[in-house]
């Protein structure tokens, strides 16, 4: 009987794959960082 070594988490995702979700999160974080630089940096 093979057991899973880890829990993958929830299936409630708008993305098809984990890689797309990771890329989307990185882009979102980059947009937030750029917004902070422009709004707070002034």
Chimera marker file (.cmm) of the C-alpha trace (Angstrom):
<marker_set name="trace">
<marker id="1" x="0.000" y="0.000" z="0.000" r="1" g="1" b="0" radius="0.5"/>
<marker id="2" x="1.598" y="3.234" z="-1.208" r="1" g="1" b="0" radius="0.5"/>
<marker id="3" x="0.953" y="6.353" z="0.822" r="1" g="1" b="0" radius="0.5"/>
<marker id="4" x="1.387" y="9.921" z="-0.337" r="1" g="1" b="0" radius="0.5"/>
<marker id="5" x="4.461" y="11.549" z="1.137" r="1" g="1" b="0" radius="0.5"/>
<marker id="6" x="2.893" y="15.006" z="1.246" r="1" g="1" b="0" radius="0.5"/>
<marker id="7" x="-0.425" y="16.743" z="0.795" r="1" g="1" b="0" radius="0.5"/>
<marker id="8" x="-0.670" y="18.728" z="-2.428" r="1" g="1" b="0" radius="0.5"/>
<marker id="9" x="-3.133" y="21.152" z="-0.916" r="1" g="1" b="0" radius="0.5"/>
<marker id="10" x="-6.489" y="22.273" z="-2.159" r="1" g="1" b="0" radius="0.5"/>
<marker id="11" x="-7.966" y="21.622" z="-5.570" r="1" g="1" b="0" radius="0.5"/>
<marker id="12" x="-9.616" y="25.049" z="-5.555" r="1" g="1" b="0" radius="0.5"/>
<marker id="13" x="-7.415" y="26.708" z="-8.144" r="1" g="1" b="0" radius="0.5"/>
<marker id="14" x="-8.208" y="28.764" z="-11.224" r="1" g="1" b="0" radius="0.5"/>
<marker id="15" x="-5.047" y="27.494" z="-12.889" r="1" g="1" b="0" radius="0.5"/>
<marker id="16" x="-4.637" y="24.264" z="-14.836" r="1" g="1" b="0" radius="0.5"/>
<marker id="17" x="-1.156" y="23.445" z="-13.594" r="1" g="1" b="0" radius="0.5"/>
<marker id="18" x="1.045" y="24.243" z="-10.626" r="1" g="1" b="0" radius="0.5"/>
<marker id="19" x="3.621" y="25.873" z="-12.910" r="1" g="1" b="0" radius="0.5"/>
<marker id="20" x="1.065" y="28.369" z="-14.235" r="1" g="1" b="0" radius="0.5"/>
<marker id="21" x="-0.015" y="29.132" z="-10.703" r="1" g="1" b="0" radius="0.5"/>
<marker id="22" x="3.600" y="29.791" z="-9.675" r="1" g="1" b="0" radius="0.5"/>
<marker id="23" x="4.230" y="32.059" z="-12.677" r="1" g="1" b="0" radius="0.5"/>
<marker id="24" x="0.980" y="33.929" z="-12.012" r="1" g="1" b="0" radius="0.5"/>
<marker id="25" x="1.951" y="34.452" z="-8.387" r="1" g="1" b="0" radius="0.5"/>
<marker id="26" x="5.393" y="35.742" z="-9.375" r="1" g="1" b="0" radius="0.5"/>
<marker id="27" x="3.900" y="38.209" z="-11.869" r="1" g="1" b="0" radius="0.5"/>
<marker id="28" x="1.354" y="39.362" z="-9.289" r="1" g="1" b="0" radius="0.5"/>
<marker id="29" x="4.100" y="39.893" z="-6.709" r="1" g="1" b="0" radius="0.5"/>
<marker id="30" x="6.165" y="41.827" z="-9.267" r="1" g="1" b="0" radius="0.5"/>
<marker id="31" x="3.224" y="44.108" z="-10.038" r="1" g="1" b="0" radius="0.5"/>
<marker id="32" x="2.708" y="44.762" z="-6.323" r="1" g="1" b="0" radius="0.5"/>
<marker id="33" x="6.425" y="45.476" z="-5.843" r="1" g="1" b="0" radius="0.5"/>
<marker id="34" x="6.485" y="47.935" z="-8.757" r="1" g="1" b="0" radius="0.5"/>
<marker id="35" x="3.352" y="49.634" z="-7.388" r="1" g="1" b="0" radius="0.5"/>
<marker id="36" x="4.970" y="50.009" z="-3.975" r="1" g="1" b="0" radius="0.5"/>
<marker id="37" x="8.109" y="51.499" z="-5.512" r="1" g="1" b="0" radius="0.5"/>
<marker id="38" x="6.100" y="54.073" z="-7.480" r="1" g="1" b="0" radius="0.5"/>
<marker id="39" x="3.626" y="55.030" z="-4.743" r="1" g="1" b="0" radius="0.5"/>
<marker id="40" x="5.864" y="54.886" z="-1.678" r="1" g="1" b="0" radius="0.5"/>
<marker id="41" x="9.100" y="55.862" z="-3.377" r="1" g="1" b="0" radius="0.5"/>
<marker id="42" x="7.891" y="59.372" z="-4.177" r="1" g="1" b="0" radius="0.5"/>
<link id1="1" id2="2" r="1" g="1" b="0" radius="0.2"/>
<link id1="2" id2="3" r="1" g="1" b="0" radius="0.2"/>
<link id1="3" id2="4" r="1" g="1" b="0" radius="0.2"/>
<link id1="4" id2="5" r="1" g="1" b="0" radius="0.2"/>
<link id1="5" id2="6" r="1" g="1" b="0" radius="0.2"/>
<link id1="6" id2="7" r="1" g="1" b="0" radius="0.2"/>
<link id1="7" id2="8" r="1" g="1" b="0" radius="0.2"/>
<link id1="8" id2="9" r="1" g="1" b="0" radius="0.2"/>
<link id1="9" id2="10" r="1" g="1" b="0" radius="0.2"/>
<link id1="10" id2="11" r="1" g="1" b="0" radius="0.2"/>
<link id1="11" id2="12" r="1" g="1" b="0" radius="0.2"/>
<link id1="12" id2="13" r="1" g="1" b="0" radius="0.2"/>
<link id1="13" id2="14" r="1" g="1" b="0" radius="0.2"/>
<link id1="14" id2="15" r="1" g="1" b="0" radius="0.2"/>
<link id1="15" id2="16" r="1" g="1" b="0" radius="0.2"/>
<link id1="16" id2="17" r="1" g="1" b="0" radius="0.2"/>
<link id1="17" id2="18" r="1" g="1" b="0" radius="0.2"/>
<link id1="18" id2="19" r="1" g="1" b="0" radius="0.2"/>
<link id1="19" id2="20" r="1" g="1" b="0" radius="0.2"/>
<link id1="20" id2="21" r="1" g="1" b="0" radius="0.2"/>
<link id1="21" id2="22" r="1" g="1" b="0" radius="0.2"/>
<link id1="22" id2="23" r="1" g="1" b="0" radius="0.2"/>
<link id1="23" id2="24" r="1" g="1" b="0" radius="0.2"/>
<link id1="24" id2="25" r="1" g="1" b="0" radius="0.2"/>
<link id1="25" id2="26" r="1" g="1" b="0" radius="0.2"/>
<link id1="26" id2="27" r="1" g="1" b="0" radius="0.2"/>
<link id1="27" id2="28" r="1" g="1" b="0" radius="0.2"/>
<link id1="28" id2="29" r="1" g="1" b="0" radius="0.2"/>
<link id1="29" id2="30" r="1" g="1" b="0" radius="0.2"/>
<link id1="30" id2="31" r="1" g="1" b="0" radius="0.2"/>
<link id1="31" id2="32" r="1" g="1" b="0" radius="0.2"/>
<link id1="32" id2="33" r="1" g="1" b="0" radius="0.2"/>
<link id1="33" id2="34" r="1" g="1" b="0" radius="0.2"/>
<link id1="34" id2="35" r="1" g="1" b="0" radius="0.2"/>
<link id1="35" id2="36" r="1" g="1" b="0" radius="0.2"/>
<link id1="36" id2="37" r="1" g="1" b="0" radius="0.2"/>
<link id1="37" id2="38" r="1" g="1" b="0" radius="0.2"/>
<link id1="38" id2="39" r="1" g="1" b="0" radius="0.2"/>
<link id1="39" id2="40" r="1" g="1" b="0" radius="0.2"/>
<link id1="40" id2="41" r="1" g="1" b="0" radius="0.2"/>
<link id1="41" id2="42" r="1" g="1" b="0" radius="0.2"/>
</marker_set>
